[in-house]
Amino acid sequence: MRLRRDRFRDVIARQLDLFLEDEADLLEDCRDKFRSYESAPREDAEEAYGDFVDAVESATEALADMRDRFGRTLDEDAADMYEESFNRTVRKRWPELGLEIEDR
């Protein structure tokens, strides 16, 4: 059985590269907040984790906006395939954002 190539793979790769370039501050904030959480004393860990979650939500929201803007240019079936492919690619590239992208 031959697997069909993902028709959105190239456009999604370019979109995520652009996101990495344009929204580097959001991704860096996620990394910084995670490091802060990992090194936080026990009494500050809950607040540090909340800060990390907020940073992940901000980055994920920006990704979802990008995904949704492009998805609106497609017919319904193609948009569904594109969204599934986009979410799968985000989960692979940025696992910390991948869990959230499904909910957006």
C-alpha distances in whole Angstrom, upper triangle without the diagonal:
4,7,10,13,16,18,21,20,23,26,25,26,29,30,30,32,34,35,35,38,40,39,40,43,41,38,41,43,40,41,44,44,42,44,47,46,45,48,50,53,52,55,53,49,49,50,48,45,46,46,43,41,43,42,38,39,41,38,35,37,37,33,33,36,34,30,32,34,31,29,32,32,28,28,27,24,23,26,24,20,23,25,22,20,24,25,22,23,26,26,24,27,30,29,33,32,29,30,33,31,29,32,33
4,6,9,12,15,18,17,20,22,22,23,25,27,27,28,31,32,32,35,37,37,37,40,38,36,39,41,38,39,42,43,40,43,46,45,44,47,49,52,51,54,52,48,48,49,47,44,45,45,41,40,42,40,37,37,39,35,33,35,35,31,31,33,31,28,30,32,28,27,30,29,26,26,26,22,21,23,22,19,20,23,20,18,22,23,20,21,24,24,22,25,28,28,31,31,27,29,31,29,28,31,32
4,6,9,12,15,14,17,19,19,19,22,24,24,25,28,28,29,31,33,33,34,37,35,33,36,38,35,35,39,39,37,39,42,41,41,44,46,49,48,51,48,45,44,45,43,40,41,41,38,36,38,36,33,33,35,32,29,31,31,27,27,30,27,24,26,28,25,24,27,26,23,23,23,19,18,20,19,15,17,19,16,14,18,19,16,17,21,20,19,21,24,24,28,27,24,26,28,25,24,28,28
4,6,8,12,12,14,16,16,17,20,21,22,24,26,26,27,30,31,31,32,36,34,32,35,37,34,35,39,39,37,40,42,41,41,45,46,49,49,51,49,45,45,45,43,40,41,41,37,36,37,36,32,33,33,31,28,30,29,26,25,27,25,22,24,25,22,21,24,23,20,20,20,16,15,17,16,13,14,17,15,13,16,18,16,16,20,20,19,21,24,24,28,26,23,25,27,24,23,27,27
4,6,9,8,10,13,13,14,17,18,19,20,22,23,24,26,28,28,29,32,31,29,32,34,32,32,36,37,35,37,40,39,39,42,44,47,47,49,47,43,43,43,41,38,39,39,35,34,35,33,30,30,31,28,26,28,27,23,23,25,22,20,22,23,20,19,22,21,18,19,20,17,14,16,16,12,13,16,14,11,14,16,14,14,17,18,17,18,22,22,26,24,22,24,26,23,22,26,25
4,5,5,8,10,10,11,14,15,16,18,20,20,21,24,25,25,26,29,28,26,29,31,29,30,33,34,32,35,37,37,37,40,42,45,45,47,44,41,40,40,38,36,36,35,32,31,32,30,27,27,28,25,22,24,23,19,19,21,19,16,18,19,16,15,19,18,15,17,17,14,11,13,13,9,9,12,11,8,10,13,11,11,14,16,15,16,19,20,23,21,19,21,22,19,19,22,22
4,6,7,8,10,11,13,14,16,17,19,20,22,23,24,25,27,30,28,27,30,32,30,31,35,35,34,36,39,39,39,42,44,47,47,48,46,43,42,42,40,37,37,37,34,32,33,31,28,28,28,25,23,24,23,19,19,21,18,15,17,18,14,14,17,15,13,14,15,13,10,12,12,9,8,12,12,9,11,14,14,13,16,18,17,18,21,22,25,23,20,23,24,20,20,23,22
4,6,5,6,8,10,10,12,14,15,16,18,20,21,21,23,26,24,23,27,28,27,28,31,32,31,33,36,35,36,39,41,44,44,45,43,40,39,39,37,34,34,33,30,29,29,27,24,24,24,21,19,20,19,16,16,17,14,12,14,15,11,11,14,13,11,14,14,13,9,10,11,8,6,9,10,7,8,12,11,10,13,15,15,15,18,20,22,20,18,20,21,17,18,21,19
4,6,5,6,9,10,11,12,14,15,16,18,20,20,21,25,23,22,25,27,25,26,29,30,29,31,34,34,34,37,39,42,42,44,41,38,38,38,35,33,33,32,29,28,29,26,24,24,24,21,19,21,19,16,17,18,15,13,16,17,14,14,17,16,15,17,18,16,13,13,14,11,9,11,11,7,8,11,10,8,11,14,13,13,16,18,20,18,16,20,20,17,18,21,20
4,5,5,6,9,10,11,12,14,15,17,18,19,20,24,23,22,25,27,26,26,30,31,30,32,35,35,35,38,40,43,44,45,42,40,39,39,36,34,34,33,30,29,30,27,25,25,25,21,20,22,20,16,18,19,15,14,17,17,14,15,18,17,16,19,20,18,15,15,17,14,11,14,14,11,11,14,14,11,13,16,15,14,17,20,22,20,19,22,23,19,21,24,22
4,5,5,6,9,10,11,12,14,15,16,17,19,22,21,20,24,26,25,26,29,30,29,32,34,34,35,38,39,43,43,44,41,39,38,38,35,33,33,32,29,28,28,26,23,23,23,19,18,19,17,14,15,15,12,11,14,13,10,12,15,13,13,16,18,17,13,13,15,13,10,12,14,11,9,13,14,11,13,16,16,15,17,20,22,19,18,21,21,18,19,22,20
4,5,5,6,8,10,10,12,14,15,15,17,20,19,17,21,23,21,22,26,26,26,28,31,31,31,34,36,39,40,41,38,35,35,34,32,30,29,28,26,24,25,22,20,20,20,16,15,16,14,11,12,13,10,9,12,13,10,11,15,14,14,17,18,17,13,13,14,12,9,10,11,8,6,10,10,8,9,13,12,11,14,16,18,15,14,18,18,14,16,19,17
4,5,5,6,9,10,10,12,14,15,16,19,18,16,19,22,21,21,25,26,25,27,30,30,30,33,35,38,39,41,37,35,35,34,31,30,30,28,25,25,25,22,20,21,20,17,16,18,16,13,15,16,13,12,16,16,13,15,18,18,18,21,21,20,17,16,17,15,12,13,14,11,9,12,12,8,10,13,12,10,13,16,18,16,15,19,19,16,18,21,19
4,5,5,6,9,10,11,12,14,15,18,18,17,20,22,21,22,25,26,26,28,31,31,32,34,36,40,41,42,39,36,36,35,33,31,31,29,26,26,26,23,21,22,21,17,17,18,15,13,15,15,12,12,15,15,12,15,18,17,17,21,22,22,18,17,19,17,14,15,16,13,11,14,15,12,12,16,15,13,15,18,20,18,18,21,21,18,20,23,21
4,5,5,6,9,10,10,11,13,16,15,15,18,20,19,21,23,24,25,27,29,29,30,33,34,38,39,40,36,34,34,33,30,29,28,26,24,23,23,20,18,19,17,14,14,15,12,9,12,12,8,9,12,11,10,12,15,15,16,19,20,20,17,15,17,16,12,13,15,12,9,12,14,11,11,14,15,12,14,17,18,15,15,19,18,15,17,20,17
4,5,5,6,9,10,10,11,14,13,12,15,17,16,17,20,21,21,23,26,26,27,29,31,34,35,36,33,31,31,30,27,25,25,24,21,21,20,18,16,17,16,12,12,14,11,8,11,12,9,10,13,14,12,14,18,18,18,22,22,22,19,17,18,17,13,13,15,12,9,11,12,9,8,12,12,9,10,14,15,12,13,16,16,13,16,18,17
4,5,5,6,9,10,10,14,14,12,15,17,17,18,20,22,22,24,26,27,28,30,32,35,36,38,34,32,32,31,28,27,27,25,23,23,23,19,18,19,18,14,15,17,14,12,15,15,12,13,17,16,15,18,20,20,21,24,25,25,22,20,22,20,17,17,18,15,13,15,15,12,11,15,14,11,12,16,17,15,16,20,19,17,20,22,20
4,5,5,6,8,10,13,13,13,15,17,18,19,21,22,23,25,27,28,29,31,32,36,37,38,35,33,33,31,29,28,27,25,23,23,22,19,18,19,17,13,15,15,12,11,14,13,10,12,15,14,14,17,19,18,20,24,25,25,22,20,22,21,17,17,19,17,14,16,17,14,13,17,17,13,14,18,19,16,17,21,20,17,20,22,20
4,5,5,5,7,10,10,9,12,14,14,16,18,19,20,22,24,25,26,28,29,33,34,35,31,29,29,28,25,24,24,21,19,19,18,15,14,15,13,10,11,12,9,8,11,11,8,11,14,13,13,16,18,19,20,24,24,25,22,19,21,20,17,16,18,16,13,14,16,13,11,15,15,12,12,15,15,13,15,18,16,14,18,19,17
4,6,6,5,9,9,8,10,13,13,13,16,18,18,19,22,23,24,26,27,31,32,33,30,28,28,27,24,23,23,21,18,19,18,15,14,16,14,10,12,14,11,10,14,14,12,14,17,17,17,19,22,22,24,27,27,28,25,23,24,23,19,19,20,18,15,16,17,14,12,15,14,11,11,14,15,13,15,18,17,16,19,21,19
4,6,6,9,10,10,11,14,15,16,17,20,20,22,23,25,26,28,29,33,35,36,32,30,31,29,26,26,26,23,21,22,21,17,17,18,16,13,15,16,13,13,16,16,14,16,19,18,18,21,23,23,25,28,29,30,26,24,26,25,22,21,23,21,17,19,20,17,15,18,18,14,14,18,18,16,18,22,21,19,23,24,22
4,6,8,9,10,12,14,15,16,18,19,21,22,24,25,27,28,29,33,35,35,31,30,30,28,26,25,25,22,20,21,19,16,16,17,14,11,14,14,11,11,15,14,12,15,17,16,17,20,21,22,24,27,28,29,26,24,25,25,21,21,23,21,18,19,21,18,16,19,20,16,16,19,19,16,19,22,20,18,22,23,20
4,5,5,7,9,10,11,13,14,16,17,19,20,22,23,25,26,30,31,31,28,26,26,24,22,21,21,18,16,17,15,12,12,13,10,8,11,12,8,9,13,12,11,14,17,16,17,20,22,22,24,28,28,29,26,24,25,25,21,20,22,21,17,17,20,17,14,17,18,15,13,17,16,13,16,19,17,16,20,20,18
4,5,5,6,8,10,11,12,14,15,17,18,20,21,23,24,28,29,30,26,25,25,24,21,21,21,18,16,17,16,12,13,15,12,10,13,14,11,12,16,16,15,17,20,20,20,23,25,26,27,31,31,31,29,26,27,27,23,22,24,22,19,19,20,18,15,17,18,14,13,16,15,14,17,19,18,17,21,22,20
4,5,5,6,9,10,10,12,14,15,16,18,20,21,22,25,27,28,24,23,23,21,18,19,18,15,14,15,14,10,12,14,11,9,13,14,12,13,17,17,16,19,21,21,22,25,26,28,29,33,33,34,31,28,29,29,26,24,26,25,21,21,23,20,17,19,20,17,15,17,15,14,18,20,18,18,22,22,21
4,5,5,6,9,10,11,12,14,15,16,18,20,21,24,26,26,22,21,21,19,16,16,16,13,11,12,11,7,8,10,7,5,9,10,9,10,13,14,14,16,19,19,20,22,24,26,27,30,30,31,29,26,26,26,23,21,23,22,18,18,20,18,15,16,18,15,12,15,13,11,15,16,15,15,19,19,17
4,5,5,6,9,10,11,13,14,15,17,19,20,24,25,26,22,20,21,19,16,16,16,13,11,12,12,8,8,11,9,7,10,12,11,11,14,15,15,17,19,20,21,23,25,27,28,31,30,31,28,26,26,26,23,21,22,21,17,17,18,16,13,14,15,12,9,12,10,9,13,15,14,14,18,19,18
4,5,5,6,8,10,11,12,14,15,17,18,22,24,24,21,19,20,19,15,16,16,13,11,13,13,9,10,13,12,10,13,15,14,15,18,19,19,20,23,24,25,26,29,30,31,34,34,34,32,29,30,29,26,25,25,24,21,20,21,19,16,17,18,15,12,14,12,13,16,18,17,18,21,22,21
4,5,5,6,8,10,10,12,14,15,16,20,21,22,18,17,17,15,12,13,13,10,8,11,10,6,8,11,10,9,12,14,13,15,18,18,19,21,23,24,25,27,29,31,32,35,34,35,33,30,30,30,27,25,26,25,22,21,22,21,17,18,19,17,13,15,12,12,16,17,16,17,21,21,20
4,5,5,6,9,10,10,12,14,15,19,20,21,17,15,16,14,11,11,11,9,6,8,9,5,6,9,9,8,10,13,13,14,16,18,18,20,22,23,24,26,28,30,31,34,33,33,31,28,28,28,25,23,23,23,20,18,20,18,15,15,16,14,11,12,9,9,13,14,13,15,18,18,18
4,6,5,6,9,10,11,12,14,18,19,21,17,15,17,16,12,12,14,11,8,11,12,9,9,13,13,11,14,16,16,16,19,21,21,22,25,26,27,28,31,32,33,36,35,35,33,31,30,30,27,25,25,24,22,20,21,19,16,16,16,14,11,12,10,11,15,16,16,17,20,21,21
4,5,5,6,9,10,11,12,16,18,19,15,14,16,14,10,11,13,10,8,12,12,9,11,14,14,13,16,18,18,19,22,23,23,25,27,28,29,31,33,35,36,39,38,38,36,34,33,33,31,28,29,28,25,23,24,23,19,20,20,18,15,16,13,14,18,19,18,20,23,23,23
4,5,5,6,9,10,10,14,15,16,12,11,12,10,7,8,9,6,5,8,9,7,9,12,12,12,15,17,17,18,21,22,23,25,26,28,29,30,33,35,36,38,37,38,36,33,32,33,30,28,28,28,25,23,24,23,19,19,20,18,15,15,12,13,17,17,16,19,22,21,21
4,5,5,6,9,10,13,14,16,13,10,12,12,8,7,10,8,6,9,11,9,10,13,14,13,15,18,19,19,21,23,24,25,27,29,30,31,33,35,36,38,37,37,35,33,32,32,30,27,27,27,24,22,22,21,18,17,18,17,13,13,10,12,15,15,15,18,21,21,21
4,5,5,6,8,12,14,16,13,11,13,13,9,10,13,11,9,12,14,12,13,17,17,16,18,21,22,22,24,26,27,28,30,32,33,34,36,38,39,41,40,40,38,36,35,35,33,30,30,29,27,25,25,24,21,20,21,19,16,16,13,16,19,19,19,22,24,25,25
4,5,5,6,10,12,13,10,9,11,10,6,8,11,9,8,12,13,12,14,17,17,17,19,22,22,23,25,27,28,29,31,33,34,35,37,40,40,43,42,42,40,38,37,37,35,32,32,32,29,27,28,27,23,23,24,22,18,18,15,17,21,20,20,23,26,25,26
4,5,5,9,10,11,8,6,8,8,5,5,9,8,7,10,12,12,13,16,17,17,19,21,22,23,25,27,28,29,31,33,34,35,37,39,40,42,41,41,39,37,35,36,34,31,31,31,28,26,26,26,23,21,23,21,18,17,14,16,19,18,18,21,24,23,24
4,6,9,10,12,10,8,11,12,8,9,12,12,10,13,16,15,15,18,20,19,21,24,25,25,27,29,30,30,33,35,36,36,39,41,41,44,42,42,40,38,37,36,35,32,31,31,29,26,27,26,23,21,22,21,18,17,14,17,20,19,20,23,25,25,26
4,7,9,11,10,8,12,12,9,11,14,13,12,16,18,17,18,21,22,22,24,26,27,28,30,32,32,33,36,37,38,39,42,44,44,47,45,45,44,41,40,40,38,35,35,35,32,30,30,29,26,25,26,24,21,20,18,21,23,23,23,26,29,29,30
4,6,8,6,5,9,9,7,9,12,12,12,15,16,16,18,20,21,22,24,26,27,28,30,32,33,34,36,38,39,40,42,44,45,47,46,46,45,42,41,41,39,36,36,36,33,31,31,31,28,26,27,26,23,22,19,21,24,23,23,27,29,28,29
4,6,5,6,10,10,9,11,14,14,15,18,19,20,21,23,25,26,27,29,31,31,33,35,36,37,39,41,42,43,45,48,48,50,49,49,48,45,44,44,42,39,39,39,37,34,34,34,31,29,31,30,26,25,22,25,27,26,26,30,31,31,32
4,5,5,8,10,10,11,14,15,15,17,19,20,21,23,25,26,27,29,31,32,33,35,37,37,39,41,43,43,45,48,48,50,48,48,47,44,43,43,42,39,38,39,36,33,34,34,31,29,31,30,27,25,22,25,27,25,25,29,30,30,31
4,6,7,9,10,11,13,14,16,17,19,20,22,23,25,26,28,29,31,32,33,35,37,38,39,41,43,43,45,48,49,50,48,49,48,45,44,44,43,40,39,40,38,35,36,36,33,31,33,32,28,27,24,26,28,26,26,30,31,30,31
4,6,6,6,9,10,11,12,14,16,17,19,20,22,23,24,26,28,29,30,32,34,35,36,38,40,40,42,45,46,48,46,46,45,42,41,42,40,37,37,37,35,32,33,33,30,28,30,29,26,24,21,23,26,24,24,27,29,28,29
4,6,5,6,9,10,10,12,14,15,16,18,20,21,22,24,26,27,28,30,32,32,34,36,38,38,40,43,43,45,43,43,43,40,38,39,37,34,34,34,32,29,30,30,27,25,27,26,23,21,18,20,23,21,21,24,26,25,26
4,5,5,6,9,10,11,12,14,15,16,19,20,21,22,25,26,26,28,31,31,32,34,36,36,38,41,42,43,41,42,41,38,36,37,36,33,32,33,31,28,29,30,26,25,27,26,23,21,18,19,22,20,19,23,24,23,24
4,5,5,6,9,10,11,13,14,15,17,19,20,21,23,25,25,27,29,30,31,33,35,35,37,40,41,43,41,42,41,38,37,38,36,32,33,34,31,28,30,30,26,25,27,26,23,22,18,19,22,20,19,23,25,23,24
4,5,5,6,9,10,11,13,14,16,17,18,20,22,23,24,26,28,29,30,32,34,34,36,39,40,42,40,41,40,36,36,36,34,31,31,32,29,26,28,28,24,23,25,24,20,19,16,17,20,19,18,21,24,23,23
4,5,5,6,9,10,11,12,14,15,16,18,20,21,22,24,26,27,28,30,32,32,34,37,37,39,37,38,37,34,33,33,32,28,28,29,26,24,25,25,21,20,22,21,18,16,13,15,17,16,15,19,20,19,21
4,5,5,6,9,10,10,12,14,15,16,19,20,21,22,25,25,26,28,30,31,32,35,36,38,36,37,36,33,32,33,31,28,28,29,26,23,25,25,22,21,23,23,19,18,14,15,17,16,14,18,20,18,19
4,5,5,6,9,10,11,13,14,15,17,19,20,21,23,24,26,27,29,30,32,34,35,38,36,37,36,32,32,33,31,27,28,29,26,23,25,25,21,21,23,22,18,18,14,14,18,17,15,18,20,19,19
4,5,5,6,9,10,11,12,14,16,17,18,20,22,22,24,26,28,28,30,33,34,36,34,35,33,30,30,30,28,25,25,26,23,20,22,22,18,17,19,18,14,14,10,11,14,14,13,15,18,17,18
4,5,5,6,9,10,10,12,14,15,16,18,20,21,22,24,26,26,28,31,31,33,31,32,31,28,27,28,26,23,23,24,21,18,20,20,17,16,19,18,14,13,10,10,13,11,10,13,15,14,15
4,5,5,6,9,10,10,13,14,15,17,19,20,21,23,25,25,27,29,31,33,31,32,31,28,27,28,26,23,24,25,22,19,22,22,18,18,21,19,16,16,12,11,14,14,11,14,16,15,14
4,5,5,6,9,10,11,13,14,16,17,19,20,22,23,24,26,28,30,32,31,32,30,27,27,28,25,22,23,23,20,18,20,20,16,16,19,17,13,14,11,10,13,14,11,13,16,16,15
4,5,5,6,8,10,11,12,14,15,16,18,20,21,22,24,26,27,30,28,29,27,24,24,24,22,19,20,20,17,15,17,16,13,13,15,14,10,11,7,6,10,10,8,10,13,13,12
4,6,5,6,9,10,10,12,14,15,16,18,20,20,22,25,26,28,26,27,26,23,22,23,21,18,19,20,17,15,17,17,14,14,17,16,13,13,10,8,11,10,7,9,12,10,10
4,5,5,6,9,10,11,13,14,15,17,19,20,21,24,25,28,27,28,26,23,23,24,22,19,20,21,17,16,19,18,15,16,19,17,14,15,12,10,13,13,10,11,14,13,11
4,5,5,6,9,10,11,12,14,16,17,18,20,22,24,26,25,26,25,21,22,22,19,17,18,18,15,13,16,15,11,13,15,13,10,12,10,7,11,12,10,10,13,13,11
4,5,5,6,9,10,10,12,14,16,16,18,21,21,24,22,23,22,19,18,19,17,14,15,15,12,10,13,13,9,11,14,13,10,11,9,6,8,9,6,6,10,10,8
4,5,5,6,9,10,10,12,14,15,16,19,20,23,21,23,22,18,18,20,17,14,16,17,14,12,16,16,12,14,17,16,14,15,13,10,11,12,9,8,11,10,7
4,5,5,6,9,10,11,13,14,16,18,19,22,22,23,21,18,19,20,17,14,17,17,13,13,16,15,12,15,17,15,13,16,14,11,13,14,12,10,13,13,10
4,5,5,6,9,10,11,12,14,16,17,20,20,21,18,15,16,17,13,11,13,13,9,9,13,11,9,12,14,12,11,13,13,9,10,12,10,8,11,12,9
4,5,5,6,8,10,10,12,15,16,18,17,18,17,13,14,15,12,9,12,13,9,9,13,13,10,13,15,15,13,15,14,10,11,12,10,7,9,9,6
4,5,5,6,9,10,11,13,15,18,17,19,17,14,15,17,14,11,15,15,12,12,16,15,13,16,19,17,16,18,17,14,14,16,13,10,13,12,9
4,6,5,6,9,10,12,14,17,17,18,16,13,15,15,12,11,14,14,10,12,15,14,12,15,17,16,15,18,18,14,15,17,15,11,14,15,11
4,6,5,6,9,10,11,14,14,15,13,10,11,12,8,7,10,10,7,9,12,12,11,14,16,15,15,17,17,14,13,15,13,10,11,13,10
4,5,5,6,9,10,12,12,14,12,9,11,12,10,8,12,13,10,11,15,15,14,17,19,18,18,20,20,16,15,17,15,11,12,13,9
4,6,5,7,10,13,13,16,14,10,13,15,12,11,15,15,12,14,17,17,16,19,21,20,20,22,22,18,18,20,18,15,16,16,13
4,5,5,7,11,12,14,11,8,11,12,9,9,13,13,11,13,16,15,15,18,20,19,20,22,23,19,18,21,19,15,16,18,14
4,5,5,8,9,10,8,5,8,9,7,7,11,11,10,12,15,15,15,18,20,20,20,22,23,19,18,20,18,14,15,16,13
4,5,8,8,11,10,7,10,12,10,10,14,15,14,16,19,19,19,21,23,23,24,25,26,22,21,22,20,17,17,18,15
4,7,9,12,9,8,12,13,11,12,15,16,15,17,20,20,20,23,24,24,25,27,28,24,23,25,23,19,20,21,18
4,6,8,6,5,9,10,9,11,13,14,14,16,18,19,20,22,24,24,25,26,28,24,23,24,23,19,19,20,18
4,6,5,6,9,10,10,12,14,15,16,18,20,21,22,24,26,26,27,28,30,26,24,26,25,21,20,21,19
4,6,5,6,9,10,10,12,14,15,16,18,20,21,23,24,25,26,27,28,25,23,24,22,19,18,19,17
4,5,5,6,9,10,11,12,14,16,17,18,20,21,23,24,26,26,28,25,22,23,23,19,18,19,18
4,5,5,6,9,10,10,12,14,15,16,18,20,21,22,24,24,26,23,21,22,22,18,17,19,18
4,5,5,6,9,10,10,12,14,15,16,18,20,21,22,22,24,21,18,20,19,15,14,16,14
4,5,5,6,9,10,11,12,14,15,17,19,20,21,21,23,20,17,18,17,14,12,14,13
4,6,5,6,9,10,11,12,14,15,17,18,20,20,22,19,17,18,18,15,14,16,16
4,5,5,6,8,10,10,12,14,15,16,18,19,20,18,15,17,17,13,13,16,14
4,5,5,6,8,10,10,12,14,15,16,16,18,15,12,14,14,10,9,12,11
4,6,5,6,9,10,11,12,14,15,15,17,15,12,13,13,10,9,12,12
4,6,5,6,9,10,11,12,14,14,17,15,12,14,15,12,11,15,14
4,5,5,6,9,10,10,12,13,15,12,10,13,13,9,10,13,12
4,5,5,6,9,10,10,10,12,9,7,9,9,6,7,10,10
4,5,5,6,9,10,10,13,11,8,10,12,9,9,13,13
4,5,5,6,8,9,12,11,8,12,13,10,12,15,15
4,5,5,6,7,9,7,5,9,10,8,10,13,13
4,6,5,5,8,7,4,7,9,8,9,12,13
4,6,6,9,9,7,10,13,12,13,16,17
4,6,9,9,8,12,13,12,14,17,17
4,5,5,6,9,11,10,13,15,15
4,5,5,7,9,10,12,14,15
4,6,7,8,10,12,13,14
4,6,6,6,9,11,11
4,5,5,7,10,11
4,6,6,8,10
4,5,6,7
4,5,5
4,6
4
